[in-house]
Amino acid sequence: MARTSRCWPIPPVATTATRWTSRSRRATRRRSPPQAGRWPQATTRSGSDASASGPAATWAHSRTFRPASSGFSSGVLHGRKPAVPEVSVIIPAYNAERYLRETLESVLAQTYRDFEVIVVDDGSTDRTGAIAAGFGPPVRCIRQANAGPSPARNRGIREARGALIAFLDADDLWLPEKLAEQVPLFDPSASLGAGPQGSVGLVYCHAERMDAEGRPLPTPEARKPTGRVLEDFLFRNHCPTSAAVVRRECLERVGGFAEDYIWAEDWHLWLRLARHYAFAAVPRVLVRHRVHPSALTVQAENAYFGARRVLETALTEGDGAALRAARRRGLHRLDRNQALGWLGAGEPRKARRCLAAAFRSRPLDPHLWLGFVASLLPGAARRQVLGLWKRVAPWVPWDRSGRPGELLAELQRREN
């Protein structure tokens, strides 16, 4: 959810719907061996734009991405090579020359070979396009004017030929077995249920964090829910963008990435998919996610408000009490964890703002009261309280590293 230091500028909201056209798959052919070889900081849309998107509008097809009604004739759907369908890997890239080569090499090193790679150069001003084009098949580079990460991913989906769509950020890495372990879970014989309401629409996996140089960072252990996961995903986003592989037919049904969402646009899409399809997961790390300090400091507040917008617009009037309770828990968790993260990062004023929001949903949570008291203490005393708190209640999710400020502190230590 959090943006790296390479952030797209805010894209203009499209005024006309983009439609998919039905494309025929190319016959499977022998792949030649690989050749050797986020954008300026965005802000969260608010005001009239946020308020205008009610539940019904939010969960309809995106007004900037509306696929055609005709289906895609894939091997998965029509019996042709069902266990190993072709995969299209979509990589949106903006000024990503520092990491793109390594990212592409991690895809070309996959033990599963039936894939294509589509790099969408979203108006880069550096050598991003030249690096992608230099790889040759199976890598294709598509250039477009700068529009943002969601429009770039949607452009990649429209250009894709595969029955399965895999997403990868331009600075993340895949382990060699990723596709080989994920693709078989789409096989009907391995599905969690049968039919359009029970078939697997998305397969994901665990990811570990690394810094800008590729060195491991603290990564919390978390379970990956499977099956019908809408309630679980209302509590939190369990799926990093680079971990997801999605059936193309499912994207055709719910629409692609909502282009008026700058932050948490992946979570927004996963929730829409979870309404109709089961999720499956590989229970081990297959992705390395690169974390930049700005993702935890400069951009953290924007990411928080973006995630809050996703949850606030996630439900429709017809959703029952169970889903509404799950959303309340999700909002409380989001507010509380953001507050505790700010405390760990030494930002007590920002922490108190998030604590106030968390109090409204669950005022008797003892961690909120302790957090409020800690936010009033001077720096040294606050750090001592946080350290004691960590030892007494190690399960409290202080921030995304699982410890109060540990991830941010580790990044700062390495930079110094």
Disulfide bonds with the S-S distance in Angstrom:
none
